[in-house]
């Protein structure tokens, strides 16, 4: 008994030690950072002269899925603007300074503690109205921003959190929305604030410690990279203009390479861009390292795993121009520079093209995430991450543009030939792009559709647009290959209706002669459309449940059994399952039923029949 007790104690001790090791290793791993996919389409590359900026806000398990509208405001001379910390989980903000969405009692308890600022800067006389999520999205002048977190060679912490830096990219994007009508103004404003007051990234590690913004107005689009520089509580940054007739992408890694310091039409940068690189040995000006390469100097490469960024960039360029063959494989993405910075599209790009690109999981390629054992029997492209097993088992899955944990995706469309109020369109898709429906929200809106301003991951809210789409996407996992077709049909129907609404408003009010009252009526039509989509998605969830519940297929015929695909049965060990019933040692056992007898071991399956009626064995 003593021996058994000691063995039990040793076993428990070993298990405890393993658990402690796992916890310690997990604690040492870099923190989770948001990982977003972005496109920017020049006005000469689109179907109608629009510029497009996109962004998938790829969060984690407790996202703040709410949009907020911040109205325009006038400010007294000598006023100051609070600077808020980088908070992206729910709630990202509690208070009165950033619209009605964040008021206590909306998504948080009424007695919730208000968010505390970490600093202040002088305020300007007038600030523009804009919409925000985790970042500034679009303002009343059609200024538009998308974001993609990147790695960098330097890391800084926020003021009050172990560092001195005042600005995260979230706050910089909001200030750009408030103060600027053009992309160049936004770049200069954000760059100056970052270098003067210090910049910090989304995480306290090299992974996620730097940032990229894609910025567009009605005339041009730019890509801007930020790197913290804690040595002087500053930042290093660079921006490059996207050619009008091309499309560029950023997938969680810097992309700007050579920088022409004498070309202000196409490049903007911080004054320390070369000095910091030389001081820290990131570039040798003697010629040993060749032409200055911003990405090679300041990026820390891909994070998470090899191909995390580059494979998505390859996947995106294959969508932009399928006729140009690029290699999906490479050595070191930071060093090799295997892909073009931008590319002419095979055909002019529309908003619906960008919806489709954000729904890509490498379909019809060797990396198709709806194929193989990891996709399950019904071809789900979603891969779940985290957990103790990943600490002890080395490996990784492919990362595609489509991602199940996306909080929202927006496709921002700017159109300079129309009044700003209706020229700027935020095509907003809550939750994962491959399960969402993009709805149009015009730049001139005075109040957001209520369904877009609520959504808390802790409880299902049928008034929430985000929850409607999250609910349907998760139900679709029952039989994804079937359910995704139902989702695609609904997407096509409602996104087409949204496009027709935009076209109708353009035709009626595009001349700019409409009264403010008429414009308000038109803007109300967008809210009504969004609410119809929310209701339709909840109905779609009921349809998916009825169609595929309990493993059956109930479309043409209720309760039709479909079992599993043959390849899945092979992979799952079907052949190694329980053996057939052995034959009797003496004679043949039979089952007698009305109309004749059956040999034992034979199978009869009749849809809707639970058993053989009046059967008995002799």
C-alpha positions as CSV (number, residue, x, y, z in Angstrom):
1,X,0.0,0.0,0.0
2,X,2.9,2.3,0.9
3,X,4.5,1.6,-2.5
4,X,1.3,2.4,-4.3
5,X,0.8,5.6,-2.4
6,X,4.4,6.8,-3.2
7,X,3.9,6.0,-6.9
8,X,0.6,8.0,-6.9
9,X,2.4,10.9,-5.2
10,X,5.2,10.8,-7.8
11,X,2.7,10.7,-10.6
12,X,0.9,13.7,-9.2
13,X,4.1,15.6,-8.7
14,X,5.2,14.9,-12.3
15,X,1.9,16.2,-13.6
16,X,2.2,19.3,-11.5
17,X,5.7,19.9,-12.7
18,X,4.6,19.6,-16.3
19,X,1.7,22.0,-15.7
20,X,4.1,24.5,-14.1
21,X,6.5,24.3,-17.0
22,X,3.7,24.8,-19.5
23,X,2.4,27.8,-17.6
24,X,5.9,29.3,-17.4
25,X,6.6,28.8,-21.1
26,X,3.2,30.2,-22.0
27,X,4.0,33.3,-19.9
28,X,7.3,33.8,-21.7
29,X,5.6,33.7,-25.1
30,X,5.0,37.0,-26.9
31,X,1.5,38.4,-26.1
32,X,-1.3,38.0,-28.7
33,X,-1.4,40.9,-31.1
34,X,-3.9,41.9,-33.7
35,X,-3.0,40.6,-37.1
36,X,-4.8,42.5,-39.9
37,X,-5.0,42.2,-43.7
38,X,-5.2,45.3,-45.8
39,X,-5.5,46.5,-49.4
40,X,-5.2,49.9,-51.0
41,X,-6.6,50.5,-54.6
42,X,-5.5,53.6,-56.5
43,X,-8.2,55.6,-58.3
44,X,-6.9,54.6,-61.7
45,X,-7.1,50.9,-60.7
46,X,-10.8,51.0,-59.8
47,X,-13.9,50.6,-61.9
48,X,-15.1,54.2,-61.5
49,X,-12.2,56.3,-60.2
50,X,-12.8,55.5,-56.5
51,X,-10.0,55.0,-54.1
52,X,-10.3,52.0,-51.8
53,X,-8.7,51.2,-48.4
54,X,-9.6,48.0,-46.6
55,X,-8.9,46.6,-43.2
56,X,-9.7,43.4,-41.4
57,X,-9.6,43.9,-37.6
58,X,-8.4,40.5,-36.5
59,X,-8.9,40.3,-32.8
60,X,-9.1,37.6,-30.2
61,X,-11.8,36.2,-27.9
62,X,-13.0,39.3,-26.1
63,X,-13.2,42.0,-28.8
64,X,-15.0,45.3,-28.7
65,X,-17.1,44.9,-31.8
66,X,-18.8,48.3,-31.6
67,X,-18.6,51.2,-34.0
68,X,-18.8,54.8,-32.6
69,X,-19.7,58.1,-34.3
70,X,-17.8,61.1,-33.0
71,X,-19.6,64.4,-34.1
72,X,-17.7,67.5,-35.3
73,X,-17.0,70.0,-32.6
74,X,-15.6,73.5,-32.0
75,X,-13.1,74.0,-29.2
76,X,-12.2,77.1,-27.1
77,X,-8.8,78.7,-27.5
78,X,-6.3,77.1,-25.2
79,X,-8.2,73.9,-24.9
80,X,-6.5,70.5,-24.6
81,X,-7.2,67.1,-26.1
82,X,-6.9,64.0,-23.9
83,X,-4.7,61.2,-25.2
84,X,-6.2,57.8,-24.5
85,X,-4.3,54.5,-24.0
86,X,-4.3,51.6,-26.5
87,X,-7.3,49.5,-25.3
88,X,-8.7,47.1,-28.0
89,X,-10.5,44.4,-26.0
90,X,-14.0,45.1,-24.6
91,X,-14.5,47.8,-23.5
92,X,-12.0,49.9,-25.5
93,X,-13.3,53.1,-23.9
94,X,-15.7,54.2,-21.2
95,X,-16.7,57.9,-21.1
96,X,-18.3,60.8,-23.0
97,X,-15.4,62.0,-25.2
98,X,-15.8,59.6,-28.1
99,X,-19.5,59.3,-28.9
100,X,-22.6,57.8,-27.5
101,X,-21.4,54.2,-28.1
102,X,-19.1,54.3,-25.1
103,X,-21.4,55.9,-22.5
104,X,-21.6,54.0,-19.2
105,X,-24.4,51.5,-19.3
106,X,-24.0,50.8,-23.1
107,X,-22.2,47.4,-23.2
108,X,-20.7,48.0,-19.8
109,X,-22.3,48.5,-16.3
110,X,-23.7,52.0,-15.7
111,X,-21.2,52.3,-12.8
112,X,-18.2,51.2,-14.9
113,X,-15.0,53.2,-14.2
114,X,-14.3,55.7,-16.9
115,X,-11.1,55.4,-19.1
116,X,-8.3,57.5,-17.8
117,X,-6.2,59.5,-20.3
118,X,-2.4,59.1,-20.2
119,X,-1.6,62.6,-21.3
120,X,-2.8,65.8,-23.1
121,X,-1.9,67.8,-26.2
122,X,-3.2,71.3,-27.3
123,X,-6.5,71.1,-29.1
124,X,-7.3,72.7,-32.5
125,X,-10.2,75.1,-33.0
126,X,-12.4,72.6,-35.0
127,X,-12.5,68.9,-35.3
128,X,-14.2,66.8,-38.0
129,X,-16.9,64.2,-37.5
130,X,-15.7,60.6,-38.0
131,X,-16.4,56.9,-37.3
132,X,-14.1,54.8,-35.3
133,X,-13.7,51.2,-34.3
134,X,-10.3,50.1,-32.9
135,X,-8.9,52.8,-35.1
136,X,-10.2,55.9,-36.9
137,X,-12.0,54.7,-40.0
138,X,-13.5,57.5,-42.1
139,X,-14.2,61.2,-41.5
140,X,-16.7,63.6,-43.0
141,X,-14.1,64.7,-45.6
142,X,-13.7,61.1,-46.8
143,X,-10.3,60.7,-45.2
144,X,-9.9,56.9,-44.8
145,X,-7.6,54.7,-42.8
146,X,-6.8,50.9,-42.6
147,X,-4.3,49.3,-40.2
148,X,-1.9,46.3,-40.0
149,X,0.3,45.6,-37.0
150,X,3.9,44.8,-37.7
151,X,7.1,43.7,-36.0
152,X,10.0,46.1,-35.6
153,X,13.6,46.4,-34.3
154,X,12.6,48.7,-31.4
155,X,10.0,48.4,-28.7
156,X,8.5,51.1,-26.4
157,X,5.9,51.2,-23.7
158,X,3.2,53.7,-23.0
159,X,3.4,56.4,-20.5
160,X,2.1,55.0,-17.2
161,X,2.9,51.4,-18.2
162,X,6.6,51.3,-17.8
163,X,7.5,53.7,-20.6
164,X,7.3,57.4,-21.7
165,X,5.6,57.1,-25.1
166,X,2.3,59.0,-25.4
167,X,0.9,57.8,-28.7
168,X,-0.3,54.5,-30.0
169,X,-1.4,54.2,-33.6
170,X,-5.0,54.0,-32.6
171,X,-4.9,57.5,-31.1
172,X,-2.8,58.9,-34.0
173,X,-5.4,57.6,-36.5
174,X,-8.2,59.3,-34.5
175,X,-6.4,62.6,-34.3
176,X,-5.8,62.4,-38.1
177,X,-9.6,61.9,-38.5
178,X,-10.3,64.9,-36.3
179,X,-7.8,67.3,-37.9
180,X,-7.2,66.4,-41.6
181,X,-9.0,66.3,-44.9
182,X,-6.1,64.9,-46.9
183,X,-3.8,61.9,-46.7
184,X,-0.7,64.2,-46.7
185,X,-2.0,66.2,-43.8
186,X,-2.8,63.0,-41.9
187,X,0.7,61.6,-42.5
188,X,2.5,64.8,-41.4
189,X,0.2,65.3,-38.4
190,X,0.7,61.7,-37.1
191,X,4.4,61.6,-37.9
192,X,5.1,64.9,-36.0
193,X,3.1,63.8,-33.0
194,X,4.8,60.4,-32.9
195,X,8.3,61.9,-33.1
196,X,7.6,64.7,-30.6
197,X,5.8,62.7,-27.9
198,X,6.9,59.1,-28.4
199,X,5.2,56.1,-30.1
200,X,4.5,52.7,-28.7
201,X,3.1,49.6,-30.5
202,X,0.3,47.2,-29.8
203,X,2.4,44.9,-27.7
204,X,5.5,45.1,-25.5
205,X,7.4,42.8,-27.7
206,X,9.1,43.0,-31.1
207,X,6.2,41.1,-32.5
208,X,3.5,43.7,-32.8
209,X,5.7,46.5,-31.6
210,X,5.4,48.5,-34.8
211,X,2.6,49.6,-37.0
212,X,1.4,50.3,-40.6
213,X,-1.5,52.5,-41.7
214,X,-2.9,52.7,-45.2
215,X,-4.3,56.2,-45.8
216,X,-6.4,57.6,-48.6
217,X,-8.4,60.8,-49.4
218,X,-10.3,61.4,-52.6
219,X,-7.1,61.9,-54.7
220,X,-4.3,59.6,-53.5
221,X,-3.4,56.7,-51.3
222,X,-0.3,56.1,-49.1
223,X,1.3,53.4,-46.9
224,X,2.9,54.6,-43.7
225,X,5.2,52.6,-41.4
226,X,5.9,53.5,-37.7
227,X,8.7,52.2,-35.5
228,X,9.1,53.2,-31.8
229,X,12.4,54.8,-30.8
230,X,12.5,54.8,-27.0
231,X,16.1,56.0,-26.8
232,X,14.8,59.6,-27.4
233,X,11.1,58.8,-26.7
234,X,10.4,59.4,-30.4
235,X,9.6,57.4,-33.6
236,X,11.0,56.5,-37.0
237,X,8.5,56.6,-39.8
238,X,8.2,56.5,-43.6
239,X,5.3,56.9,-46.0
240,X,5.1,56.0,-49.7
241,X,2.5,57.0,-52.3
242,X,0.7,54.2,-54.1
243,X,0.7,54.7,-57.9
244,X,-2.8,55.7,-59.1
245,X,-3.2,52.7,-61.4
246,X,-2.0,50.0,-58.9
247,X,-3.0,48.0,-55.9
248,X,-0.8,47.4,-52.8
249,X,-1.2,45.1,-49.8
250,X,0.1,45.0,-46.2
251,X,-0.2,41.7,-44.3
252,X,1.4,42.3,-40.8
253,X,4.9,43.2,-42.1
254,X,6.6,46.3,-43.5
255,X,6.7,46.5,-47.3
256,X,8.4,49.8,-48.1
257,X,12.0,49.1,-49.3
258,X,14.1,51.8,-51.0
259,X,13.2,55.4,-50.0
260,X,13.9,58.3,-52.4
261,X,14.7,61.1,-50.0
262,X,14.6,63.7,-52.8
263,X,11.1,62.8,-54.0
264,X,8.5,64.6,-51.8
265,X,5.7,63.7,-54.3
266,X,6.0,60.1,-53.5
267,X,7.8,59.8,-50.1
268,X,7.5,61.4,-46.7
269,X,9.7,60.4,-43.7
270,X,11.0,61.3,-40.3
271,X,14.3,63.3,-40.2
272,X,16.0,60.5,-38.2
273,X,15.2,57.7,-40.7
274,X,18.9,57.3,-41.7
275,X,20.7,58.4,-38.5
276,X,19.0,55.9,-36.3
277,X,19.7,53.1,-38.8
278,X,23.3,54.0,-39.0
279,X,23.8,54.5,-35.2
280,X,22.4,51.0,-34.4
281,X,24.1,49.2,-37.2
282,X,20.9,48.5,-39.2
283,X,22.4,50.0,-42.4
284,X,26.0,50.7,-43.4
285,X,26.2,53.9,-45.5
286,X,29.6,52.8,-46.9
287,X,27.8,50.8,-49.6
288,X,28.4,47.4,-47.9
289,X,24.6,46.9,-47.4
290,X,23.6,48.4,-50.8
291,X,20.8,50.9,-51.1
292,X,19.0,51.8,-47.9
293,X,16.1,49.4,-47.4
294,X,13.6,50.5,-44.7
295,X,12.1,47.0,-44.3
296,X,15.4,45.3,-44.1
297,X,16.7,47.9,-41.6
298,X,13.7,48.3,-39.3
299,X,11.5,45.2,-39.6
300,X,11.9,42.3,-37.3
301,X,10.4,40.0,-40.0
302,X,7.3,37.9,-39.9
303,X,5.8,37.0,-36.6
304,X,3.9,33.8,-35.5
305,X,5.6,31.6,-38.1
306,X,7.2,31.7,-41.5
307,X,4.7,32.5,-44.3
308,X,2.4,34.2,-41.8
309,X,2.7,37.4,-43.8
310,X,4.3,36.5,-47.1
311,X,1.9,33.7,-48.0
312,X,-1.0,36.2,-47.6
313,X,0.8,38.7,-49.7
314,X,1.3,36.1,-52.4
315,X,-2.3,35.1,-52.1
316,X,-3.5,38.7,-52.4
317,X,-1.3,39.4,-55.5
318,X,-2.7,36.2,-57.2
319,X,-6.2,37.7,-56.8
320,X,-5.1,41.1,-58.0
321,X,-3.6,39.8,-61.2
322,X,-3.9,36.0,-61.7
323,X,-1.8,36.3,-64.9
324,X,1.4,37.2,-63.0
325,X,3.0,34.1,-61.5
326,X,4.7,34.6,-58.2
327,X,6.4,31.9,-56.1
328,X,4.5,31.2,-52.8
329,X,7.8,30.0,-51.3
330,X,10.8,32.1,-50.2
331,X,13.7,32.1,-47.7
332,X,13.5,35.1,-45.4
333,X,10.8,37.6,-46.3
334,X,12.6,40.5,-44.7
335,X,15.8,39.8,-46.7
336,X,14.6,38.2,-49.9
337,X,11.9,40.8,-51.0
338,X,10.1,38.2,-53.2
339,X,7.0,40.3,-54.1
340,X,6.3,43.6,-55.8
341,X,5.4,46.5,-53.7
342,X,2.3,47.2,-55.8
343,X,0.8,45.8,-58.9
344,X,-1.6,46.7,-61.8
345,X,-4.8,44.7,-61.4
346,X,-5.9,42.3,-64.2
347,X,-9.2,44.2,-64.4
348,X,-10.6,47.4,-62.7
349,X,-11.4,46.7,-59.0
350,X,-14.8,47.1,-57.5
351,X,-16.0,47.0,-53.9
352,X,-17.4,43.5,-54.5
353,X,-14.0,42.4,-55.6
354,X,-12.5,43.5,-52.3
355,X,-15.3,41.7,-50.4
356,X,-14.3,38.5,-52.2
357,X,-10.5,39.1,-51.6
358,X,-11.2,39.4,-47.9
359,X,-13.0,36.1,-48.0
360,X,-10.0,34.2,-49.5
361,X,-8.6,31.1,-47.9
362,X,-6.3,30.2,-50.8
363,X,-9.1,28.5,-52.7
364,X,-7.9,26.4,-55.7
365,X,-4.3,26.5,-54.6
366,X,-2.1,23.8,-52.8
367,X,-2.7,25.8,-49.6
368,X,-6.5,25.7,-49.8
369,X,-7.6,25.7,-46.1
370,X,-10.9,24.0,-46.8
371,X,-9.0,20.9,-47.7
372,X,-7.4,18.2,-45.6
373,X,-7.9,16.6,-42.2
374,X,-7.6,20.0,-40.4
375,X,-10.6,21.3,-42.4
376,X,-12.8,18.5,-41.0
377,X,-15.3,16.4,-43.0
378,X,-17.2,19.6,-44.2
379,X,-14.3,21.7,-45.4
380,X,-14.1,24.5,-42.8
381,X,-11.2,27.0,-43.5
382,X,-11.1,28.1,-39.9
383,X,-8.2,27.1,-37.6
384,X,-8.4,27.7,-33.9
385,X,-5.3,28.7,-32.1
386,X,-4.0,28.8,-28.5
387,X,-4.1,26.2,-25.7
388,X,-1.5,24.1,-23.9
389,X,-1.0,21.7,-26.7
390,X,0.6,24.3,-28.9
391,X,3.2,24.9,-26.3
392,X,4.3,21.3,-26.2
393,X,3.8,20.4,-29.9
394,X,5.8,22.4,-32.5
395,X,3.9,23.3,-35.7
396,X,1.5,25.7,-37.2
397,X,-1.4,26.1,-39.7
398,X,-1.5,28.3,-42.7
399,X,-2.8,31.8,-42.1
400,X,-5.2,33.1,-44.8
401,X,-6.8,36.5,-45.3
402,X,-10.2,35.1,-44.2
403,X,-10.1,34.5,-40.5
404,X,-12.7,33.3,-38.0
405,X,-11.7,35.6,-35.2
406,X,-12.0,38.9,-37.2
407,X,-13.9,41.5,-35.3
408,X,-14.9,43.4,-38.4
409,X,-13.8,44.2,-41.9
410,X,-14.3,47.5,-43.7
411,X,-13.9,48.4,-47.3
412,X,-13.6,52.2,-47.5
413,X,-14.6,53.9,-50.8
414,X,-13.8,57.6,-51.5
415,X,-15.3,59.4,-54.5
416,X,-14.2,62.9,-55.0
417,X,-16.8,63.8,-57.7
418,X,-19.7,63.5,-55.2
419,X,-20.5,65.5,-52.1
420,X,-18.6,64.2,-49.1
421,X,-21.7,63.2,-47.3
422,X,-22.5,60.5,-49.8
423,X,-19.2,60.2,-51.7
424,X,-17.5,58.4,-48.8
425,X,-18.8,54.9,-48.1
426,X,-17.7,52.6,-45.4
427,X,-18.7,49.1,-46.4
428,X,-18.8,47.6,-43.0
429,X,-18.8,43.8,-42.3
430,X,-19.1,42.7,-38.7
431,X,-17.3,39.5,-37.6
432,X,-15.4,37.2,-40.1
433,X,-15.4,38.4,-43.7
434,X,-16.4,35.0,-45.1
435,X,-19.5,35.0,-43.0
436,X,-20.4,38.6,-43.0
437,X,-22.6,40.9,-45.2
438,X,-21.0,44.3,-46.0
439,X,-23.5,47.2,-45.5
440,X,-22.9,50.7,-46.7
441,X,-22.5,53.6,-44.2
442,X,-22.0,57.0,-45.8
443,X,-19.5,59.6,-44.5
444,X,-22.2,62.2,-43.8
445,X,-24.2,60.0,-41.4
446,X,-25.2,61.9,-38.2
447,X,-25.9,58.7,-36.2
448,X,-24.8,55.2,-36.8
449,X,-27.3,52.3,-37.2
450,X,-28.0,51.1,-33.6
451,X,-27.1,47.5,-34.4
452,X,-23.5,48.5,-35.3
453,X,-22.9,50.2,-31.9
454,X,-23.6,47.2,-29.7
455,X,-22.0,43.8,-29.3
456,X,-20.5,42.1,-26.2
457,X,-18.9,38.7,-26.5
458,X,-20.2,37.6,-23.1
459,X,-23.8,37.3,-24.1
460,X,-25.8,36.8,-27.3
461,X,-27.6,40.0,-28.2
462,X,-30.1,39.8,-31.0
463,X,-30.1,43.6,-31.5
464,X,-26.4,43.4,-32.4
465,X,-25.2,43.2,-36.1
466,X,-22.0,41.6,-34.9
467,X,-23.7,38.9,-32.9
468,X,-26.0,38.1,-35.8
469,X,-23.0,37.3,-38.1
470,X,-21.0,35.6,-35.3
471,X,-23.9,33.3,-34.6
472,X,-24.5,32.3,-38.2
473,X,-20.8,31.7,-38.8
474,X,-20.5,29.4,-35.9
475,X,-23.7,27.5,-36.8
476,X,-22.2,27.0,-40.3
477,X,-19.5,24.9,-38.8
478,X,-22.0,22.0,-38.5
479,X,-21.7,21.3,-42.2
480,X,-19.6,24.2,-43.6
481,X,-19.3,23.1,-47.2
482,X,-23.2,23.1,-47.4
483,X,-23.9,26.1,-45.1
484,X,-21.4,28.4,-46.8
485,X,-23.5,28.2,-50.0
486,X,-26.5,29.5,-48.0
487,X,-24.3,32.3,-46.7
488,X,-23.0,33.2,-50.1
489,X,-26.5,33.4,-51.5
490,X,-27.5,35.8,-48.7
491,X,-24.3,37.8,-49.2
492,X,-24.9,38.2,-52.9
493,X,-28.6,39.2,-52.4
494,X,-28.0,41.8,-49.6
495,X,-24.8,43.2,-50.8
496,X,-26.3,43.8,-54.2
497,X,-29.2,45.5,-52.5
498,X,-26.7,47.7,-50.7
499,X,-25.0,48.6,-54.0
500,X,-28.4,49.5,-55.5
501,X,-29.1,51.7,-52.5
502,X,-25.8,53.6,-53.0
503,X,-26.5,54.0,-56.7
504,X,-30.0,55.3,-56.1
505,X,-28.7,57.9,-53.5
506,X,-25.9,58.9,-55.9
507,X,-28.4,59.5,-58.7
508,X,-30.8,61.5,-56.6
509,X,-28.4,63.6,-54.6
510,X,-25.1,63.4,-56.4
511,X,-25.6,66.8,-58.0
512,X,-25.2,68.5,-54.6
513,X,-28.4,70.4,-54.9
514,X,-30.3,68.4,-52.2
515,X,-31.4,70.2,-49.0
516,X,-30.0,69.1,-45.6
517,X,-33.5,67.6,-44.9
518,X,-33.4,65.5,-48.1
519,X,-29.9,64.3,-47.3
520,X,-31.0,63.2,-43.8
521,X,-33.8,61.2,-45.4
522,X,-31.3,59.5,-47.7
523,X,-28.9,58.8,-44.8
524,X,-31.9,57.2,-42.9
525,X,-32.3,54.7,-45.8
526,X,-28.9,53.3,-45.0
527,X,-29.8,52.7,-41.4
528,X,-33.0,50.9,-42.5
529,X,-31.0,48.7,-44.9
530,X,-28.5,47.8,-42.1
531,X,-31.3,46.8,-39.9
532,X,-32.9,44.6,-42.6
533,X,-29.6,42.8,-43.0
534,X,-29.4,42.2,-39.3
535,X,-32.9,40.6,-39.2
536,X,-32.1,38.6,-42.3
537,X,-29.0,37.2,-40.7
538,X,-30.8,36.0,-37.7
539,X,-33.3,34.3,-40.0
540,X,-30.4,32.7,-41.9
541,X,-29.2,31.2,-38.7
542,X,-32.5,29.5,-38.2
543,X,-32.4,28.2,-41.8
544,X,-28.9,26.8,-41.3
545,X,-30.0,25.0,-38.1
546,X,-33.1,23.5,-39.8
547,X,-31.1,22.5,-42.9
548,X,-28.2,20.7,-41.1
549,X,-29.2,19.8,-37.5
550,X,-28.0,16.5,-36.1
551,X,-25.9,15.7,-39.2
552,X,-28.8,15.3,-41.6
553,X,-29.5,17.3,-44.7
554,X,-33.0,18.8,-44.8
555,X,-33.3,20.8,-48.0
556,X,-34.9,18.9,-50.9
557,X,-35.9,16.2,-48.4
558,X,-36.2,16.4,-44.6
559,X,-33.8,14.4,-42.6
560,X,-31.8,12.9,-45.4
561,X,-28.7,11.1,-44.1
562,X,-25.4,12.0,-45.8
563,X,-22.9,10.5,-43.4
564,X,-19.3,11.5,-44.0
565,X,-17.2,11.9,-47.2
566,X,-15.2,8.7,-48.1
567,X,-11.8,10.4,-47.7
568,X,-12.8,11.4,-44.2
569,X,-13.9,7.9,-43.3
570,X,-10.5,6.7,-44.4
571,X,-8.6,9.4,-42.5
572,X,-10.7,8.9,-39.4
573,X,-10.0,5.1,-39.2
574,X,-13.4,3.9,-40.3
575,X,-11.9,0.6,-41.5
576,X,-10.3,0.1,-38.1
577,X,-13.6,0.4,-36.3
578,X,-15.7,-2.4,-34.7
579,X,-15.8,-5.5,-36.8
580,X,-19.0,-6.9,-38.4
581,X,-21.1,-9.2,-36.3
582,X,-19.5,-12.7,-36.5
583,X,-21.5,-15.5,-38.1
584,X,-23.2,-17.9,-35.7
585,X,-21.3,-21.1,-34.9
586,X,-24.3,-23.3,-35.6
587,X,-26.8,-22.6,-38.3
588,X,-27.9,-19.2,-39.6
589,X,-29.7,-16.8,-37.3
590,X,-32.5,-14.9,-38.9
591,X,-34.8,-12.0,-38.1
592,X,-38.4,-12.5,-39.1
593,X,-40.5,-9.6,-40.1
594,X,-43.6,-8.9,-42.1
595,X,-43.0,-9.7,-45.7
596,X,-40.0,-12.0,-45.3
597,X,-36.8,-12.7,-43.4
598,X,-33.3,-11.2,-43.2
599,X,-29.9,-12.8,-42.7
600,X,-28.4,-11.6,-39.5
601,X,-25.9,-8.8,-40.0
602,X,-27.7,-7.4,-43.0
603,X,-28.7,-3.7,-42.7
604,X,-31.9,-2.0,-43.5
605,X,-32.1,1.8,-43.5
606,X,-35.3,3.6,-44.1
607,X,-35.5,7.4,-43.7
608,X,-37.8,8.2,-40.8
609,X,-37.9,4.7,-39.5
610,X,-36.3,4.1,-36.1
611,X,-36.5,0.3,-36.0
612,X,-38.0,-2.8,-37.7
613,X,-41.6,-3.1,-36.6
614,X,-42.9,-6.3,-35.1
615,X,-39.4,-7.9,-35.4
616,X,-38.3,-10.9,-33.3
617,X,-35.4,-13.3,-33.3
618,X,-35.4,-17.1,-33.2
